[in-house]
Amino acid sequence: MAPDHFAVTPEDRALLDSLGDLVRAEAQMPPGVAQAATALHDWANADAVLADLVAEPVATRGDAVVHRYAAGEDALRAEVEPAGYRRRRVVVSADGANELTQVYAQRADGAAEEIPADRFGEYAVDLASGPVRLLAHFGRRRLATPWFTI
């Protein structure tokens, strides 16, 4: 800078313009980067074992539907029932040999919400209708269901 800190020389102005161009260019995200970041959310749990739908969803009394997913000796039972306009109550329980320790519901945007356990050992949450998958922890083993619509 010039000795007088308030005086801006042409060289200073050129430097400030260059820095401004760099900052604006850095602030703009190329479209491919946003698409790649969105696609990566499926890899957030790549180390989880993908569970298989054991049987077609079973209708229960009322409007509920039960899905059962299994991977080896670990299995999940997910009961989906209406809980208001465009909302569903999802109740998840272990249906296999090992104890279920943690459950998350992942939405299509990649956001995962932890489902709290109740005093009966079931995990229940109200979710908006749409695609969801369950991410479950059986101790150290992780299990992920395929996407299904609630």
N, C-alpha and C positions, 0 to 999 in steps of 0.2 A: 504494500500500500504506500501511498505518498506520505510524506511527513505530516501533512494535515490529514487527520483520519476521516475528515468529512469530504475530502476531495477524492473523486473517483476518476482515475485516469482511463484512457481508452483501452489500455492493456487490462486493467482491472475489470472494466465492463465486458471485455471479450472473455475473460476467465469466468466471470459470474454467469454469462450467457451459456458457456460450455457446461458449467456445473448444473445450471437449470435444465439444459437438454438431457444430461445424464440422469438427473433425478426424475424427470417426466418419463423417460424411456424405461427406467427401472420400475416405476409405479404401474406401467401398463403390462398386464399379463397376456402373453400370447394365448389364443384360444385353445391350442393343443395342450397347453399345460393344465388348464382348468379341466378339460376332458379327461386327461390322464389321471389327475388327482381324484376325480369322481370315480373313475374305473378302479382305482386302487383300493377303494373301501372293501371290496370283496376279498382282498388279500390280507385284511387286518387279522383274520383268524385262520390263515392258511394251515397252521399246524393243528387245527382241530380236526377230529375225525368226522367225516360227513356221514350222518345217520341215514338209514333207509326207512322209507315209509313201509311199515310192516304189513299194513292192510289198508284198504280204502277207508276214508273217514267214516265213522259210524255215527248215525243219528241216535240221540238219546231221547228220553222223555222230554217234552217241551221243544225248545228251539236250539238246544245245544248240539254241537258236533264234537266228536272225540277223534284226535289224531294220535297214532302211536308210532314212534320212531325208535329204531334200535341200531346199535353198532356193537357187535360182539355181545358181551353180557350186560352192557349198559343200555337202558331204554328209558324213554321219556313218554309220558302220557300228557297230552295237552287238550284240555277241554275248553271249547270256545262257545260262549253263550252271549246273547244280546245284552247290552247294558245301557240302553238308551239309543237315541237317534245317532246313527253312524258311529257307534262305539260298541266295542266287544270286550267282554271280560274273559281273560285268558287265565286258566288255572293249570299250572304245570306241576307234575309230581313224578318221582322216580318210579319206574315200572320194571326195574331190573335188579341185578344182584348187588350193585354198589350204591352207596348213599350219595344223594345229590347235595352238593354244598353251595352252589351259586348258579343263578340263572339270569340271563339277559335276553331282552327282546330287541332285535335289531330291525330298524325300519329301512325302507328302500333308499333313503338318503344317506345311509351308513351310520346314523346315530344309534347307539345302543343304550338302552335303559335297563338298569338293574331291577330285577323283580324281587321284592322282599319276601322272605319266608314268613308264614304265619305259624301259630303255635301247633298246628297239626302237621307241619313239615311240607305243606304245599306252598307254591309260589303263585301269587295272584296279582294281576294288574289289569286296569281298564285301558284299552288302546283304541285309537281311531281305526276305522275300517281301512283295509288296504293290505299290501304285501308285507309280510313279516317273516323272520326266521328266529329260531331260538338257539342261543349259545349256552351250553350247560357245562358245569364243572362237576365231575365225579372224582373228588379228591384231586389228584394231579392230572387226570385224563380229561381232555376237553372234547366236547361233542357239539356239532353244529347240525341243525336240521336243514333240509332244503327250504327254499322259499315257499310259503303258502299264503293264501289270501284269507283274511279274517273279515 
